[in-house]
Amino acid sequence: MAICVTASSGLALSAPTFGTYAGLAVIGPTNGNTAGALFKSSSSGSLSGAVYLPTGAITVSSSASLGGGSSACLMLIGSQISVTSSSAVGSTCTGLGGAGTGGGGVLVQ
């Protein structure tokens, strides 16, 4: 796992707003390594920006909650994204083609 948040832990990350990595909160391997992210067991997190794990799976399970926070945009980019077992993912993204006024999700393959 590139990142693992479990057991009632909290996480708060914000992506930089300028520079080479602007908008990227978490960057994973791009060389074929399948390291991914796991959020589970009532963990909660506030992430603003993109979680970029292009060759790894992103899993939100077991009542975990992951969101972009108030007026923040959360984007999950992975080889597979799973949200299961009473978990929730929320985001407010505006200005993205097809994303509307926020509150909804857009699946892109």
Secondary structure, DSSP 4 states (H G I P E B T S, - for coil): --EEE-TT-EEEEE--SSSTTTTEEEE---SS----EEE-SS-EEEEEEEEEEEEEEEEE-SS-EEE--TT--EEEEEEEEEE-TT-EEE----SSTT-TTSSS-----
